[in-house]
Amino acid sequence: MKIESKVLIYSMINNLIISIAKITGGLILGLSSLLADGLHTFCDFATDIICMIGTKISKHRPTKKYPFGFGRIEYLTNLFIGIILFLLGVFIIYNGFIHKPVIPPLSLMYLLVGTIILKTISIVIMHVVGKKTNSQVLITSVEESSMDLVSSIIVAIIAVILQFSDTYPILRHVDLIGSIIISLIIFNTSLEIIKENSLSLIGEVEQNEELINKLSSFIDEFKGVEDKKITLIKYGSYYQLYLVLDLDNKLTLRQVSNLEKKIKKSITRHTSFDIKYVTIYVTNKID
């Protein structure tokens, strides 16, 4: 099993445990912000399952009908996640208004601190592996999980503030305010995910200057290349390269053909580039 799938399974189990604890606590105590936070985490669990399915499909080999593979399935997966999050935000606002204010016991802090620690560990692991494997699914999961961590911290603050609500009755509304804040965080995350992945699905040009410069230097090492234009199109966790080359006019047609094959082979085999498909155009006239 690949490390990407292992991390997703770990995140999934982690989110399931945390969500059960939060939802149970929210229902028993009648604390709407905690219930909202638990539902947010459970959504993390559900999206982890969706991510695993999307990741597995995106790794399928290309076919005659789909010659550039299924990498963009990751974007469709993330779009679905964004829509689910948006609907969850709507439900949380509704749920906050129908709940009556309560004062939770301070022992709730043990639960909240424990879940915050578990969530932080999960985020760090997904971030490290996501950057290393260039996995768009893991990167999106980190963004969504980070917002879940923020909402857990907000609930912890709310639980402390509510302890003073008998003395200051106006503080009883802080649970509703917290639910609204959590829903706004979810709305923001969902809209960012929808926007980013919609544009990527169309065919986003990679803007990573460090990667492009490294690729440019690599191509310059091939004898006969005088100039070049590099365009990288992102396909989930890998890229398609469009390369326009200006070659030495003294090269014969056979030499140009061999050079093209050599460049394609070298680039696709280079593990740090994550380029699976290379299309080369030669602009000069061949003698």
MARSEZA-269913 format. One record per residue (C-alpha): z, x, y; residue number from 1. Coordinates in steps of 0.1 Angstrom, whole numbers. Example, Ala and Ser with C-alpha at 12.3 -4.5 7.8 and 13.67 -1.06 7.14 Angstrom:
% residues 2
<node><pz>78</pz><px>123</px><py>-45</py><i>1</i></node>
<node><pz>71</pz><px>137</px><py>-11</py><i>2</i></node>
***
This chain:
% residues 287
<node><pz>0</pz><px>0</px><py>0</py><i>1</i></node>
<node><pz>-9</pz><px>14</px><py>34</py><i>2</i></node>
<node><pz>18</pz><px>22</px><py>60</py><i>3</i></node>
<node><pz>4</pz><px>-5</px><py>83</py><i>4</i></node>
<node><pz>11</pz><px>-32</px><py>57</py><i>5</i></node>
<node><pz>45</pz><px>-18</px><py>49</py><i>6</i></node>
<node><pz>56</pz><px>-19</px><py>85</py><i>7</i></node>
<node><pz>44</pz><px>-55</px><py>88</py><i>8</i></node>
<node><pz>63</pz><px>-65</px><py>57</py><i>9</i></node>
<node><pz>94</pz><px>-48</px><py>71</py><i>10</i></node>
<node><pz>90</pz><px>-66</px><py>104</py><i>11</i></node>
<node><pz>84</pz><px>-99</px><py>86</py><i>12</i></node>
<node><pz>117</pz><px>-96</px><py>66</py><i>13</i></node>
<node><pz>136</pz><px>-85</px><py>96</py><i>14</i></node>
<node><pz>124</pz><px>-114</px><py>117</py><i>15</i></node>
<node><pz>131</pz><px>-139</px><py>89</py><i>16</i></node>
<node><pz>167</pz><px>-128</px><py>87</py><i>17</i></node>
<node><pz>172</pz><px>-127</px><py>125</py><i>18</i></node>
<node><pz>156</pz><px>-161</px><py>130</py><i>19</i></node>
<node><pz>177</pz><px>-178</px><py>104</py><i>20</i></node>
<node><pz>209</pz><px>-164</px><py>119</py><i>21</i></node>
<node><pz>199</pz><px>-175</px><py>155</py><i>22</i></node>
<node><pz>186</pz><px>-209</px><py>145</py><i>23</i></node>
<node><pz>217</pz><px>-216</px><py>124</py><i>24</i></node>
<node><pz>240</pz><px>-205</px><py>153</py><i>25</i></node>
<node><pz>220</pz><px>-225</px><py>178</py><i>26</i></node>
<node><pz>222</pz><px>-257</px><py>158</py><i>27</i></node>
<node><pz>259</pz><px>-253</px><py>149</py><i>28</i></node>
<node><pz>270</pz><px>-244</px><py>185</py><i>29</i></node>
<node><pz>245</pz><px>-267</px><py>202</py><i>30</i></node>
<node><pz>233</pz><px>-238</px><py>224</py><i>31</i></node>
<node><pz>197</pz><px>-245</px><py>234</py><i>32</i></node>
<node><pz>189</pz><px>-210</px><py>246</py><i>33</i></node>
<node><pz>201</pz><px>-195</px><py>213</py><i>34</i></node>
<node><pz>180</pz><px>-221</px><py>194</py><i>35</i></node>
<node><pz>150</pz><px>-213</px><py>216</py><i>36</i></node>
<node><pz>155</pz><px>-176</px><py>209</py><i>37</i></node>
<node><pz>157</pz><px>-183</px><py>172</py><i>38</i></node>
<node><pz>125</pz><px>-203</px><py>172</py><i>39</i></node>
<node><pz>109</pz><px>-174</px><py>192</py><i>40</i></node>
<node><pz>119</pz><px>-150</px><py>165</py><i>41</i></node>
<node><pz>108</pz><px>-173</px><py>137</py><i>42</i></node>
<node><pz>75</pz><px>-174</px><py>155</py><i>43</i></node>
<node><pz>75</pz><px>-136</px><py>151</py><i>44</i></node>
<node><pz>80</pz><px>-141</px><py>114</py><i>45</i></node>
<node><pz>51</pz><px>-166</px><py>112</py><i>46</i></node>
<node><pz>28</pz><px>-144</px><py>132</py><i>47</i></node>
<node><pz>36</pz><px>-114</px><py>110</py><i>48</i></node>
<node><pz>22</pz><px>-133</px><py>81</py><i>49</i></node>
<node><pz>-9</pz><px>-142</px><py>101</py><i>50</i></node>
<node><pz>-12</pz><px>-105</px><py>111</py><i>51</i></node>
<node><pz>-10</pz><px>-94</px><py>75</py><i>52</i></node>
<node><pz>-38</pz><px>-118</px><py>65</py><i>53</i></node>
<node><pz>-59</pz><px>-108</px><py>95</py><i>54</i></node>
<node><pz>-53</pz><px>-71</px><py>89</py><i>55</i></node>
<node><pz>-64</pz><px>-74</px><py>52</py><i>56</i></node>
<node><pz>-96</pz><px>-93</px><py>61</py><i>57</i></node>
<node><pz>-104</pz><px>-68</px><py>89</py><i>58</i></node>
<node><pz>-103</pz><px>-39</px><py>64</py><i>59</i></node>
<node><pz>-131</pz><px>-55</px><py>42</py><i>60</i></node>
<node><pz>-162</pz><px>-34</px><py>39</py><i>61</i></node>
<node><pz>-193</pz><px>-43</px><py>59</py><i>62</i></node>
<node><pz>-220</pz><px>-64</px><py>43</py><i>63</i></node>
<node><pz>-257</pz><px>-70</px><py>50</py><i>64</i></node>
<node><pz>-248</pz><px>-100</px><py>71</py><i>65</i></node>
<node><pz>-220</pz><px>-82</px><py>89</py><i>66</i></node>
<node><pz>-231</pz><px>-45</px><py>91</py><i>67</i></node>
<node><pz>-204</pz><px>-34</px><py>115</py><i>68</i></node>
<node><pz>-175</pz><px>-47</px><py>94</py><i>69</i></node>
<node><pz>-148</pz><px>-72</px><py>101</py><i>70</i></node>
<node><pz>-126</pz><px>-53</px><py>126</py><i>71</i></node>
<node><pz>-128</pz><px>-80</px><py>153</py><i>72</i></node>
<node><pz>-110</pz><px>-104</px><py>129</py><i>73</i></node>
<node><pz>-79</pz><px>-87</px><py>144</py><i>74</i></node>
<node><pz>-88</pz><px>-102</px><py>178</py><i>75</i></node>
<node><pz>-92</pz><px>-137</px><py>163</py><i>76</i></node>
<node><pz>-58</pz><px>-133</px><py>146</py><i>77</i></node>
<node><pz>-42</pz><px>-123</px><py>179</py><i>78</i></node>
<node><pz>-58</pz><px>-152</px><py>197</py><i>79</i></node>
<node><pz>-42</pz><px>-176</px><py>172</py><i>80</i></node>
<node><pz>-8</pz><px>-159</px><py>178</py><i>81</i></node>
<node><pz>-12</pz><px>-164</px><py>215</py><i>82</i></node>
<node><pz>-19</pz><px>-201</px><py>212</py><i>83</i></node>
<node><pz>11</pz><px>-205</px><py>189</py><i>84</i></node>
<node><pz>33</pz><px>-188</px><py>214</py><i>85</i></node>
<node><pz>21</pz><px>-210</px><py>242</py><i>86</i></node>
<node><pz>29</pz><px>-242</px><py>223</py><i>87</i></node>
<node><pz>63</pz><px>-227</px><py>214</py><i>88</i></node>
<node><pz>71</pz><px>-222</px><py>251</py><i>89</i></node>
<node><pz>63</pz><px>-259</px><py>258</py><i>90</i></node>
<node><pz>87</pz><px>-270</px><py>230</py><i>91</i></node>
<node><pz>115</pz><px>-248</px><py>242</py><i>92</i></node>
<node><pz>114</pz><px>-263</px><py>277</py><i>93</i></node>
<node><pz>115</pz><px>-298</px><py>262</py><i>94</i></node>
<node><pz>144</pz><px>-289</px><py>239</py><i>95</i></node>
<node><pz>164</pz><px>-273</px><py>267</py><i>96</i></node>
<node><pz>164</pz><px>-306</px><py>287</py><i>97</i></node>
<node><pz>176</pz><px>-328</px><py>258</py><i>98</i></node>
<node><pz>206</pz><px>-305</px><py>249</py><i>99</i></node>
<node><pz>241</pz><px>-311</px><py>264</py><i>100</i></node>
<node><pz>258</pz><px>-280</px><py>279</py><i>101</i></node>
<node><pz>285</pz><px>-263</px><py>256</py><i>102</i></node>
<node><pz>307</pz><px>-232</px><py>258</py><i>103</i></node>
<node><pz>300</pz><px>-209</px><py>228</py><i>104</i></node>
<node><pz>327</pz><px>-187</px><py>213</py><i>105</i></node>
<node><pz>327</pz><px>-150</px><py>223</py><i>106</i></node>
<node><pz>324</pz><px>-141</px><py>186</py><i>107</i></node>
<node><pz>287</pz><px>-151</px><py>191</py><i>108</i></node>
<node><pz>283</pz><px>-117</px><py>207</py><i>109</i></node>
<node><pz>286</pz><px>-100</px><py>173</py><i>110</i></node>
<node><pz>256</pz><px>-119</px><py>161</py><i>111</i></node>
<node><pz>236</pz><px>-112</px><py>192</py><i>112</i></node>
<node><pz>243</pz><px>-75</px><py>193</py><i>113</i></node>
<node><pz>235</pz><px>-72</px><py>156</py><i>114</i></node>
<node><pz>201</pz><px>-89</px><py>161</py><i>115</i></node>
<node><pz>193</pz><px>-69</px><py>192</py><i>116</i></node>
<node><pz>199</pz><px>-36</px><py>172</py><i>117</i></node>
<node><pz>177</pz><px>-48</px><py>143</py><i>118</i></node>
<node><pz>149</pz><px>-59</px><py>166</py><i>119</i></node>
<node><pz>150</pz><px>-26</px><py>186</py><i>120</i></node>
<node><pz>146</pz><px>-6</px><py>154</py><i>121</i></node>
<node><pz>117</pz><px>-28</px><py>143</py><i>122</i></node>
<node><pz>99</pz><px>-24</px><py>176</py><i>123</i></node>
<node><pz>102</pz><px>14</px><py>176</py><i>124</i></node>
<node><pz>88</pz><px>16</px><py>141</py><i>125</i></node>
<node><pz>59</pz><px>-7</px><py>149</py><i>126</i></node>
<node><pz>51</pz><px>12</px><py>181</py><i>127</i></node>
<node><pz>50</pz><px>46</px><py>165</py><i>128</i></node>
<node><pz>29</pz><px>34</px><py>135</py><i>129</i></node>
<node><pz>7</pz><px>13</px><py>157</py><i>130</i></node>
<node><pz>-2</pz><px>42</px><py>180</py><i>131</i></node>
<node><pz>-7</pz><px>65</px><py>150</py><i>132</i></node>
<node><pz>-30</pz><px>42</px><py>131</py><i>133</i></node>
<node><pz>-46</pz><px>26</px><py>163</py><i>134</i></node>
<node><pz>-38</pz><px>-8</px><py>149</py><i>135</i></node>
<node><pz>-44</pz><px>-36</px><py>174</py><i>136</i></node>
<node><pz>-24</pz><px>-60</px><py>153</py><i>137</i></node>
<node><pz>7</pz><px>-38</px><py>153</py><i>138</i></node>
<node><pz>3</pz><px>-31</px><py>191</py><i>139</i></node>
<node><pz>2</pz><px>-68</px><py>197</py><i>140</i></node>
<node><pz>32</pz><px>-74</px><py>175</py><i>141</i></node>
<node><pz>51</pz><px>-48</px><py>196</py><i>142</i></node>
<node><pz>43</pz><px>-67</px><py>228</py><i>143</i></node>
<node><pz>54</pz><px>-100</px><py>213</py><i>144</i></node>
<node><pz>85</pz><px>-85</px><py>197</py><i>145</i></node>
<node><pz>95</pz><px>-68</px><py>229</py><i>146</i></node>
<node><pz>96</pz><px>-102</px><py>246</py><i>147</i></node>
<node><pz>117</pz><px>-115</px><py>218</py><i>148</i></node>
<node><pz>141</pz><px>-87</px><py>224</py><i>149</i></node>
<node><pz>143</pz><px>-95</px><py>261</py><i>150</i></node>
<node><pz>151</pz><px>-132</px><py>253</py><i>151</i></node>
<node><pz>179</pz><px>-121</px><py>230</py><i>152</i></node>
<node><pz>194</pz><px>-101</px><py>258</py><i>153</i></node>
<node><pz>191</pz><px>-131</px><py>281</py><i>154</i></node>
<node><pz>210</pz><px>-153</px><py>255</py><i>155</i></node>
<node><pz>238</pz><px>-127</px><py>253</py><i>156</i></node>
<node><pz>241</pz><px>-128</px><py>291</py><i>157</i></node>
<node><pz>241</pz><px>-166</px><py>290</py><i>158</i></node>
<node><pz>269</pz><px>-166</px><py>264</py><i>159</i></node>
<node><pz>291</pz><px>-145</px><py>286</py><i>160</i></node>
<node><pz>284</pz><px>-166</px><py>318</py><i>161</i></node>
<node><pz>292</pz><px>-199</px><py>300</py><i>162</i></node>
<node><pz>327</pz><px>-187</px><py>293</py><i>163</i></node>
<node><pz>334</pz><px>-194</px><py>330</py><i>164</i></node>
<node><pz>318</pz><px>-228</px><py>331</py><i>165</i></node>
<node><pz>351</pz><px>-247</px><py>329</py><i>166</i></node>
<node><pz>362</pz><px>-230</px><py>361</py><i>167</i></node>
<node><pz>328</pz><px>-232</px><py>377</py><i>168</i></node>
<node><pz>311</pz><px>-264</px><py>364</py><i>169</i></node>
<node><pz>278</pz><px>-254</px><py>380</py><i>170</i></node>
<node><pz>275</pz><px>-226</px><py>355</py><i>171</i></node>
<node><pz>270</pz><px>-252</px><py>327</py><i>172</i></node>
<node><pz>234</pz><px>-254</px><py>337</py><i>173</i></node>
<node><pz>228</pz><px>-217</px><py>329</py><i>174</i></node>
<node><pz>219</pz><px>-226</px><py>293</py><i>175</i></node>
<node><pz>190</pz><px>-248</px><py>305</py><i>176</i></node>
<node><pz>180</pz><px>-221</px><py>330</py><i>177</i></node>
<node><pz>180</pz><px>-195</px><py>302</py><i>178</i></node>
<node><pz>158</pz><px>-217</px><py>280</py><i>179</i></node>
<node><pz>133</pz><px>-221</px><py>309</py><i>180</i></node>
<node><pz>133</pz><px>-183</px><py>315</py><i>181</i></node>
<node><pz>127</pz><px>-176</px><py>278</py><i>182</i></node>
<node><pz>99</pz><px>-201</px><py>278</py><i>183</i></node>
<node><pz>83</pz><px>-185</px><py>309</py><i>184</i></node>
<node><pz>85</pz><px>-151</px><py>291</py><i>185</i></node>
<node><pz>68</pz><px>-166</px><py>261</py><i>186</i></node>
<node><pz>41</pz><px>-182</px><py>284</py><i>187</i></node>
<node><pz>34</pz><px>-148</px><py>300</py><i>188</i></node>
<node><pz>32</pz><px>-130</px><py>267</py><i>189</i></node>
<node><pz>9</pz><px>-157</px><py>252</py><i>190</i></node>
<node><pz>-15</pz><px>-157</px><py>282</py><i>191</i></node>
<node><pz>-17</pz><px>-119</px><py>282</py><i>192</i></node>
<node><pz>-25</pz><px>-119</px><py>245</py><i>193</i></node>
<node><pz>-51</pz><px>-146</px><py>249</py><i>194</i></node>
<node><pz>-67</pz><px>-129</px><py>278</py><i>195</i></node>
<node><pz>-68</pz><px>-94</px><py>263</py><i>196</i></node>
<node><pz>-81</pz><px>-104</px><py>229</py><i>197</i></node>
<node><pz>-107</pz><px>-129</px><py>243</py><i>198</i></node>
<node><pz>-123</pz><px>-100</px><py>263</py><i>199</i></node>
<node><pz>-121</pz><px>-77</px><py>233</py><i>200</i></node>
<node><pz>-138</pz><px>-103</px><py>211</py><i>201</i></node>
<node><pz>-167</pz><px>-103</px><py>235</py><i>202</i></node>
<node><pz>-171</pz><px>-66</px><py>230</py><i>203</i></node>
<node><pz>-148</pz><px>-44</px><py>251</py><i>204</i></node>
<node><pz>-159</pz><px>-9</px><py>262</py><i>205</i></node>
<node><pz>-132</pz><px>17</px><py>254</py><i>206</i></node>
<node><pz>-117</pz><px>32</px><py>286</py><i>207</i></node>
<node><pz>-96</pz><px>59</px><py>269</py><i>208</i></node>
<node><pz>-107</pz><px>90</px><py>289</py><i>209</i></node>
<node><pz>-87</pz><px>114</px><py>267</py><i>210</i></node>
<node><pz>-106</pz><px>102</px><py>236</py><i>211</i></node>
<node><pz>-140</pz><px>102</px><py>253</py><i>212</i></node>
<node><pz>-134</pz><px>137</px><py>267</py><i>213</i></node>
<node><pz>-124</pz><px>150</px><py>233</py><i>214</i></node>
<node><pz>-155</pz><px>134</px><py>217</py><i>215</i></node>
<node><pz>-177</pz><px>149</px><py>245</py><i>216</i></node>
<node><pz>-164</pz><px>184</px><py>238</py><i>217</i></node>
<node><pz>-169</pz><px>179</px><py>201</py><i>218</i></node>
<node><pz>-206</pz><px>169</px><py>206</py><i>219</i></node>
<node><pz>-212</pz><px>198</px><py>230</py><i>220</i></node>
<node><pz>-205</pz><px>222</px><py>200</py><i>221</i></node>
<node><pz>-238</pz><px>211</px><py>184</py><i>222</i></node>
<node><pz>-266</pz><px>235</px><py>193</py><i>223</i></node>
<node><pz>-295</pz><px>217</px><py>209</py><i>224</i></node>
<node><pz>-276</pz><px>191</px><py>228</py><i>225</i></node>
<node><pz>-282</pz><px>195</px><py>265</py><i>226</i></node>
<node><pz>-268</pz><px>162</px><py>279</py><i>227</i></node>
<node><pz>-252</pz><px>130</px><py>266</py><i>228</i></node>
<node><pz>-240</pz><px>95</px><py>275</py><i>229</i></node>
<node><pz>-211</pz><px>81</px><py>254</py><i>230</i></node>
<node><pz>-202</pz><px>44</px><py>250</py><i>231</i></node>
<node><pz>-175</pz><px>33</px><py>227</py><i>232</i></node>
<node><pz>-171</pz><px>-3</px><py>216</py><i>233</i></node>
<node><pz>-138</pz><px>-13</px><py>201</py><i>234</i></node>
<node><pz>-138</pz><px>-31</px><py>168</py><i>235</i></node>
<node><pz>-101</pz><px>-37</px><py>161</py><i>236</i></node>
<node><pz>-86</pz><px>-5</px><py>147</py><i>237</i></node>
<node><pz>-119</pz><px>14</px><py>148</py><i>238</i></node>
<node><pz>-149</pz><px>21</px><py>171</py><i>239</i></node>
<node><pz>-187</pz><px>19</px><py>172</py><i>240</i></node>
<node><pz>-203</pz><px>47</px><py>191</py><i>241</i></node>
<node><pz>-235</pz><px>44</px><py>211</py><i>242</i></node>
<node><pz>-247</pz><px>79</px><py>219</py><i>243</i></node>
<node><pz>-276</pz><px>88</px><py>242</py><i>244</i></node>
<node><pz>-286</pz><px>124</px><py>237</py><i>245</i></node>
<node><pz>-309</pz><px>147</px><py>258</py><i>246</i></node>
<node><pz>-320</pz><px>174</px><py>234</py><i>247</i></node>
<node><pz>-337</pz><px>207</px><py>237</py><i>248</i></node>
<node><pz>-375</pz><px>201</px><py>240</py><i>249</i></node>
<node><pz>-381</pz><px>230</px><py>217</py><i>250</i></node>
<node><pz>-366</pz><px>212</px><py>188</py><i>251</i></node>
<node><pz>-391</pz><px>198</px><py>162</py><i>252</i></node>
<node><pz>-390</pz><px>163</px><py>150</py><i>253</i></node>
<node><pz>-374</pz><px>174</px><py>117</py><i>254</i></node>
<node><pz>-348</pz><px>194</px><py>135</py><i>255</i></node>
<node><pz>-339</pz><px>164</px><py>157</py><i>256</i></node>
<node><pz>-336</pz><px>142</px><py>127</py><i>257</i></node>
<node><pz>-313</pz><px>167</px><py>109</py><i>258</i></node>
<node><pz>-292</pz><px>171</px><py>141</py><i>259</i></node>
<node><pz>-288</pz><px>133</px><py>143</py><i>260</i></node>
<node><pz>-276</pz><px>131</px><py>107</py><i>261</i></node>
<node><pz>-253</pz><px>160</px><py>112</py><i>262</i></node>
<node><pz>-237</pz><px>146</px><py>143</py><i>263</i></node>
<node><pz>-233</pz><px>111</px><py>127</py><i>264</i></node>
<node><pz>-217</pz><px>126</px><py>96</py><i>265</i></node>
<node><pz>-193</pz><px>149</px><py>115</py><i>266</i></node>
<node><pz>-181</pz><px>122</px><py>139</py><i>267</i></node>
<node><pz>-175</pz><px>95</px><py>113</py><i>268</i></node>
<node><pz>-156</pz><px>120</px><py>91</py><i>269</i></node>
<node><pz>-135</pz><px>132</px><py>120</py><i>270</i></node>
<node><pz>-101</pz><px>114</px><py>113</py><i>271</i></node>
<node><pz>-88</pz><px>116</px><py>149</py><i>272</i></node>
<node><pz>-118</pz><px>96</px><py>164</py><i>273</i></node>
<node><pz>-116</pz><px>64</px><py>142</py><i>274</i></node>
<node><pz>-153</pz><px>59</px><py>146</py><i>275</i></node>
<node><pz>-170</pz><px>42</px><py>117</py><i>276</i></node>
<node><pz>-205</pz><px>35</px><py>131</py><i>277</i></node>
<node><pz>-227</pz><px>58</px><py>152</py><i>278</i></node>
<node><pz>-260</pz><px>48</px><py>169</py><i>279</i></node>
<node><pz>-279</pz><px>77</px><py>184</py><i>280</i></node>
<node><pz>-308</pz><px>74</px><py>209</py><i>281</i></node>
<node><pz>-328</pz><px>105</px><py>219</py><i>282</i></node>
<node><pz>-343</pz><px>104</px><py>254</py><i>283</i></node>
<node><pz>-365</pz><px>135</px><py>256</py><i>284</i></node>
<node><pz>-400</pz><px>140</px><py>243</py><i>285</i></node>
<node><pz>-404</pz><px>159</px><py>211</py><i>286</i></node>
<node><pz>-430</pz><px>186</px><py>207</py><i>287</i></node>
***
